Amino acid sequence: MICMQCDTMVKSVWWDLTDYRALHVLAGVLLRLDVPQRLVRVRDIAVLIDGRVFMDTEKSKDGPVVFTLGEKKVIEGMEASVLGMRVGETKTAQLCPEEAFGDIRADLILHIPTENIPASVLKQVHTGKLLKLTEQAQGEVLAKTERGVTVDLNHPLAGETVVFELNIVSIMPAR
């Protein structure tokens, strides 16, 4: 069958009737992401530009990264990099900070006055350690003085260029 929108030979075509865009599945190839419909399993090795490996799913007990395209559960650049790949294909993708973990944002470096920190917590705060502020927010303690604590809430890899070696393990319909 030939897709009338892009003249591509397709195995099957689904139409999104709300805006008439097609999502193609061609023998396991992801051609476009118009509708988030694919659950992807990816083996990857992630390396910083200086050569430090920070993730290797081959050595991880959790195995491949699993995510549904379009749900924004993985970094933007990784999701964009798998588009167009086939099962079994390997690709190397270099992501700038904006595509990976973001730039370092000065507004995420906070000074918390000592009087706003419970004494029991303050005793355990040390430079270089993580300080949990809420269920979702924690940051690295940059400095501790009598007047307060300076905490960096940026992602630990913010500002870093990341190189991913991606290997598609499977592509399946999302449930």
C-alpha positions in Angstrom: 0.0 0.0 0.0 1.2 3.5 -0.8 0.6 6.4 1.7 -1.3 9.2 -0.1 0.4 11.8 2.1 4.0 11.1 1.4 4.2 8.4 -1.3 5.9 5.9 1.1 5.3 2.2 0.7 3.8 1.2 4.1 2.8 -2.0 5.8 -0.1 -0.4 7.5 -1.5 3.1 8.0 -3.5 4.5 10.8 -5.4 7.8 10.4 -5.8 10.3 13.1 -9.3 11.4 12.2 -9.0 14.7 14.2 -6.4 16.1 11.8 -5.9 13.5 9.1 -2.2 12.9 9.8 -0.9 9.4 9.2 1.4 7.4 11.4 3.3 4.8 9.5 4.7 1.4 10.6 7.0 0.0 7.9 8.5 -3.3 9.0 9.4 -2.0 12.4 10.5 1.5 11.2 9.4 4.6 12.9 8.9 7.2 10.2 7.1 10.0 11.9 5.7 10.7 15.4 2.4 12.3 14.7 0.6 10.2 17.4 2.4 8.7 20.4 1.7 5.0 19.8 4.9 3.2 20.1 6.5 1.5 23.2 10.3 1.4 22.5 13.0 -0.7 24.3 16.4 0.8 23.8 19.8 -0.4 25.0 22.1 2.5 25.4 25.5 3.6 26.6 25.6 7.3 27.6 29.0 9.0 27.8 29.9 12.6 28.6 32.2 14.4 26.1 35.2 13.9 28.5 34.7 10.1 28.2 33.0 9.4 31.6 30.3 6.8 31.2 27.2 7.6 33.3 24.8 5.0 32.0 25.2 1.5 30.4 22.0 -0.5 30.2 24.0 -3.6 29.2 25.6 -3.6 32.7 22.4 -2.3 34.5 20.2 -4.7 36.4 17.2 -2.8 35.0 18.1 -3.6 31.4 17.0 -1.6 28.4 15.3 1.8 28.7 11.6 1.4 28.0 9.4 4.4 27.1 6.4 5.3 25.0 7.1 7.8 22.3 5.6 11.2 22.9 5.1 10.9 26.6 8.3 12.9 27.4 9.5 10.4 29.9 13.1 10.4 28.5 15.2 13.4 27.5 14.0 15.1 24.3 17.2 14.4 22.3 17.1 10.7 23.0 13.5 10.4 21.9 14.2 12.3 18.8 17.2 10.2 18.0 15.3 6.9 17.9 12.8 8.2 15.3 13.4 6.5 12.0 15.4 3.6 13.5 14.6 -0.1 13.0 14.7 -2.9 15.5 18.3 -4.1 15.8 19.7 -0.8 14.4 22.5 1.0 16.3 23.1 4.8 16.2 25.4 7.2 17.9 23.8 10.6 18.8 25.7 13.5 20.3 23.3 15.8 22.2 24.0 19.4 23.2 22.9 20.4 26.7 19.6 21.8 25.4 18.7 18.4 23.9 20.0 16.4 26.9 19.7 17.6 30.5 19.4 21.4 29.9 21.8 24.3 30.4 22.8 25.3 33.9 20.2 27.8 35.2 21.3 30.4 37.7 17.7 30.6 39.0 18.0 27.0 40.2 20.9 27.9 42.6 19.2 28.9 45.8 20.4 30.3 49.1 18.3 29.0 52.0 18.7 31.0 55.2 19.7 29.0 58.3 16.5 29.9 60.1 14.4 28.1 57.4 16.2 24.8 57.9 15.3 22.5 60.8 18.3 22.1 63.2 18.2 18.3 62.8 18.5 18.6 59.0 21.1 21.4 59.2 23.4 19.1 61.3 23.4 16.6 58.4 24.1 19.2 55.6 27.6 19.1 54.1 29.1 20.6 51.0 28.9 18.2 48.1 26.0 16.2 49.5 22.5 16.1 48.3 19.8 17.9 50.2 16.2 16.8 49.7 13.9 19.8 49.8 10.6 18.2 48.7 9.5 14.8 47.4 10.4 15.9 43.9 13.3 18.4 44.5 16.8 17.8 45.7 20.0 19.5 45.1 23.7 19.5 45.7 24.9 21.6 48.6 27.4 24.0 47.2 28.2 25.9 50.4 27.2 26.0 54.1 27.8 29.0 56.3 26.4 30.3 59.5 23.9 32.4 57.4 22.6 29.6 55.3 23.0 26.9 52.7 23.5 27.3 48.9 21.9 24.5 47.0 22.1 23.7 43.2 18.8 22.3 42.0 20.1 21.8 38.4 20.2 18.3 37.1 23.7 16.9 37.9 24.4 16.6 34.1 23.0 20.1 33.2 25.4 21.9 30.9 27.0 18.7 29.6 27.2 17.4 26.0 26.1 13.8 26.0 26.9 11.0 23.5 24.4 8.1 23.3 25.0 4.8 21.6 21.4 3.6 21.0 20.3 0.1 19.9 16.6 -0.5 19.3 15.6 -3.8 21.0 11.9 -3.7 20.2 9.1 -1.4 18.9 5.6 -2.4 19.9 2.2 -0.7 20.0 1.6 1.1 23.3 -1.2 -0.3 25.5 
